[in-house]
């Protein structure tokens, strides 16, 4: 972007404050936010008349008030599909790591307390034959299903719309038309749905109570999909045997109880954190800006604005 445009960069990667975002939006033609920058209606209303494109660096768009952008005739683009495999890989790592107690085992060795192999020490759970319940069977959900099949997991899913029979047959997947039905059938539940008013705290105390005793919950999607107090209650009571998390409702803050629990794996929102994925996303951002600046339709437009 520096070669192509008059560009101002956030060179030290710090999370920009609302004041910094507002100042940037008053004096730019294009804003390139990340998924952690909340571009709400107030910021958009305060933006300068020059702002014509919000080219988000990431696939999610729930951090941008699309209605406010539409009212200002601001084009919005994202970078879809770039992080599908990266996020699915990390999800699979958590699906393996929590039942096999990898955090607990690593901590045992690092504390110098491991006394050697023993027949009843550090027993986890097999993956083969277990039911993986996928909530949200879009690109990432299907990529997770593809990986999980190789580990012998049975695939079940809940989605707003049922997938075509050919796709279900490919994954040998069972469809549940109710979330409650899926939660009651799965040994491991993984979340892959967007953050919307309808999905806010989708997994609450009542729905966690419907999960199998000893089951596992994985979330690499959005922090506000779950009630984390209810999750901790279920972990502390033993109703859930563990959890694998990459996202949190108040990032970068993480509930200390999650950090202290022996069978939680807590990643620092690294689902998309690969060199290749971030470079590809950057290339998409540049392409969207270039075509918009020429008056052409950007390939990854989610809101048309004036185009």
C-alpha positions in Angstrom: 0.0 0.0 0.0 2.9 2.3 0.7 4.1 1.9 -2.9 0.7 2.6 -4.4 -0.9 5.2 -2.2 -0.3 8.0 0.3 -0.4 5.7 3.3 -0.4 6.2 7.0 0.4 3.0 8.9 0.0 1.8 12.5 3.6 0.7 12.5 3.8 -0.7 16.0 0.6 -2.8 15.8 -1.0 -1.3 18.9 -4.8 -1.5 19.3 -6.0 1.9 18.1 -8.1 3.9 20.5 -11.5 5.4 19.5 -9.8 8.8 19.4 -7.1 7.5 17.1 -9.7 5.8 14.8 -11.8 8.9 14.7 -8.8 11.1 13.8 -7.9 8.7 11.0 -11.4 8.5 9.7 -11.7 12.3 9.5 -8.8 12.6 7.1 -8.7 9.5 4.8 -10.3 8.1 1.7 -9.8 4.5 2.8 -9.8 3.0 6.2 -8.2 -0.5 6.7 -9.3 -1.7 10.2 -8.8 -5.1 11.7 -11.5 -7.3 13.3 -10.8 -5.9 16.7 -11.4 -2.3 15.7 -15.0 -1.4 16.5 -16.2 0.8 13.7 -19.6 1.8 15.1 -22.2 4.2 13.9 -20.8 7.1 16.0 -17.4 6.8 14.4 -18.8 6.5 10.9 -21.0 9.5 11.4 -18.0 11.6 12.5 -15.9 10.5 9.5 -14.8 13.0 7.0 -16.5 13.4 3.6 -13.6 11.8 1.9 -14.1 8.4 3.5 -15.4 6.1 0.7 -14.1 2.7 1.5 -13.6 0.6 4.6 -11.4 -2.3 3.5 -11.4 -4.6 6.5 -8.4 -6.8 7.1 -10.2 -10.1 7.9 -13.2 -12.1 7.0 -15.5 -11.0 9.8 -17.7 -7.9 9.4 -19.5 -7.8 12.7 -17.2 -5.1 14.0 -18.5 -2.6 11.4 -21.9 -1.0 11.6 -23.0 -1.8 8.0 -26.2 0.3 8.3 -24.3 3.4 9.3 -21.8 2.8 6.4 -24.7 2.3 4.0 -26.3 5.6 5.1 -23.0 7.4 4.3 -22.6 5.5 1.0 -19.4 4.0 2.2 -18.2 0.8 0.4 -17.2 -2.1 2.8 -14.9 -5.0 1.8 -13.4 -7.9 3.6 -11.1 -10.8 3.0 -13.3 -13.9 2.8 -11.9 -17.5 2.6 -8.3 -16.6 3.4 -8.2 -17.9 7.0 -10.5 -20.9 6.5 -7.8 -23.6 6.6 -5.7 -21.8 9.3 -8.7 -21.5 11.7 -9.7 -25.1 11.0 -6.2 -26.3 11.7 -6.2 -24.5 15.1 -9.6 -25.8 15.9 -8.5 -29.4 15.2 -5.5 -28.8 17.4 -7.9 -27.9 20.3 -10.2 -30.8 19.5 -7.2 -33.2 19.9 -5.5 -31.3 22.7 -8.3 -31.0 25.2 -9.4 -34.6 25.3 -5.8 -35.7 25.4 -5.1 -33.3 28.3 -2.1 -31.7 26.5 -2.1 -28.6 28.7 -2.1 -30.7 31.9 0.7 -32.9 30.5 2.9 -30.0 29.4 2.5 -28.3 32.8 3.4 -31.5 34.6 6.7 -31.8 32.7 7.5 -28.1 33.0 7.0 -28.2 36.8 9.5 -31.1 37.0 6.9 -33.3 38.6 6.7 -36.0 35.9 7.9 -39.3 37.4 7.7 -41.4 34.3 5.3 -43.5 32.4 2.6 -45.2 34.5 -0.5 -47.2 33.4 -3.1 -44.9 35.0 -1.4 -41.5 34.8 -2.6 -38.6 32.6 -5.5 -40.6 31.1 -7.4 -38.7 28.4 -10.1 -39.7 26.0 -9.9 -41.3 22.5 -11.2 -39.3 19.5 -12.1 -42.2 17.3 -15.8 -43.0 17.4 -16.8 -39.8 19.2 -19.4 -37.4 17.9 -18.2 -34.0 16.9 -21.0 -31.5 16.9 -20.4 -28.5 14.6 -22.5 -25.4 15.2 -22.3 -23.5 11.9 -21.4 -25.5 8.8 -20.0 -22.8 6.5 -16.5 -22.7 5.1 -14.7 -23.2 8.4 -17.1 -25.7 9.8 -16.8 -27.9 6.7 -13.0 -27.6 6.8 -13.1 -28.8 10.4 -15.4 -31.7 9.4 -13.0 -32.7 6.6 -10.1 -32.9 9.1 -12.1 -34.5 11.9 -13.1 -37.4 9.6 -9.5 -38.4 9.3 -9.3 -38.8 13.1 -12.3 -41.1 13.1 -14.8 -38.6 14.5 -18.5 -38.9 13.6 -19.8 -35.6 12.2 -23.1 -34.0 13.4 -24.1 -30.4 12.7 -26.6 -27.7 13.2 -26.9 -24.9 10.7 -29.5 -22.3 9.7 -30.0 -24.2 6.5 -29.5 -27.9 5.9 -26.6 -28.7 3.5 -27.2 -30.5 0.2 -27.4 -34.3 0.5 -24.1 -34.6 -1.5 -22.2 -32.5 1.1 -23.8 -34.5 4.0 -22.8 -37.7 2.3 -19.2 -36.5 1.7 -18.8 -36.0 5.5 -21.3 -38.7 6.5 -22.8 -35.9 8.5 -26.0 -36.1 10.5 -28.1 -32.9 10.5 -29.9 -31.7 13.7 -32.6 -29.1 13.0 -32.4 -27.9 16.7 -29.3 -26.8 18.5 -30.5 -28.6 21.6 -30.6 -31.9 19.8 -27.0 -31.5 18.6 -25.7 -30.5 22.0 -27.3 -33.6 23.6 -25.8 -35.9 21.0 -22.2 -34.6 20.7 -19.1 -35.5 22.7 -17.2 -32.5 21.5 -19.0 -29.3 20.4 -17.2 -26.7 18.2 -18.6 -23.2 17.3 -18.3 -21.7 13.9 -21.0 -19.1 13.6 -20.9 -15.3 13.2 -21.5 -12.8 16.0 -25.0 -11.4 15.6 -27.7 -10.4 18.0 -29.3 -13.8 17.4 -26.1 -15.7 18.4 -25.1 -13.6 21.4 -24.4 -16.0 24.2 -25.9 -18.8 22.1 -24.3 -21.3 24.4 -25.7 -20.3 27.8 -26.2 -22.2 31.1 -29.4 -23.9 29.9 -27.8 -25.2 26.7 -24.6 -26.2 28.4 -26.7 -28.2 30.8 -28.1 -30.1 27.8 -24.6 -31.2 26.8 -23.3 -34.7 27.6 -21.6 -35.1 31.0 -17.9 -35.0 30.4 -18.2 -33.4 27.0 -15.8 -30.8 25.6 -16.6 -27.3 24.2 -14.4 -25.6 21.6 -14.7 -21.9 20.5 -12.5 -20.4 17.8 -15.2 -18.2 16.3 -16.3 -15.2 18.5 -16.1 -14.6 22.2 -19.7 -13.4 22.7 -21.1 -16.7 21.4 -20.8 -18.1 24.9 -21.7 -17.3 28.5 -18.2 -17.7 30.0 -19.6 -17.7 33.6 -21.8 -20.6 32.7 -18.8 -22.3 31.0 -16.8 -21.9 34.2 -19.6 -23.3 36.4 -19.8 -26.3 34.1 -16.0 -26.9 34.2 -15.8 -26.5 37.9 -18.7 -28.9 38.5 -17.2 -31.4 36.2 -20.2 -31.4 33.8 -17.8 -30.4 31.1 -14.4 -32.1 31.1 -12.6 -29.3 29.3 -12.7 -26.5 26.9 -10.5 -25.2 24.1 -10.7 -21.4 23.5 -9.2 -18.9 21.1 -11.6 -16.0 21.6 -13.0 -14.2 24.6 -15.8 -11.6 25.2 -13.5 -8.9 26.5 -10.2 -9.4 24.7 -7.4 -9.3 25.7 -8.8 -9.9 29.2 -9.2 -13.6 30.0 -11.1 -14.9 33.1 -8.5 -16.1 35.6 -10.6 -19.1 36.4 -10.1 -20.3 32.8 -6.4 -19.8 33.1 -6.3 -21.8 36.3 -8.4 -24.8 35.2 -6.3 -27.9 34.5 -8.1 -28.9 31.3 -8.6 -25.7 29.4 -6.4 -24.6 26.5 -6.5 -20.9 26.1 -5.0 -19.5 22.9 -4.5 -15.7 22.3 -6.9 -15.3 19.2 -4.4 -17.0 16.8 -6.9 -18.8 14.5 -5.7 -16.7 11.6 -2.1 -16.2 12.8 0.0 -17.7 10.0 2.5 -15.8 7.8 0.9 -17.1 4.7 -2.7 -16.3 5.7 -1.9 -12.7 6.8 0.0 -12.1 3.6 -2.8 -13.4 1.5 -5.3 -11.2 3.4 -3.1 -8.1 2.8 -3.0 -8.9 -0.9 -6.8 -9.0 -1.0 -7.0 -5.7 0.9 -4.7 -4.0 -1.7 -6.6 -5.5 -4.6 -9.9 -4.2 -3.2 -8.5 -0.7 -2.7 -6.9 -0.6 -6.2 -10.1 -1.6 -8.0 -12.3 0.8 -5.9 -9.9 3.7 -6.5 -10.3 3.1 -10.3 -14.1 3.2 -9.9 -14.4 -0.6 -10.4 -16.2 -3.1 -8.3 -13.9 -4.6 -5.6 -14.1 -8.4 -5.7 -14.7 -8.8 -1.9 -17.5 -6.2 -1.5 -20.0 -6.8 1.3 -21.6 -3.4 1.1 -21.9 -1.5 -2.2 -22.1 2.1 -1.2 -21.6 4.2 -4.3 -20.2 1.4 -6.6 
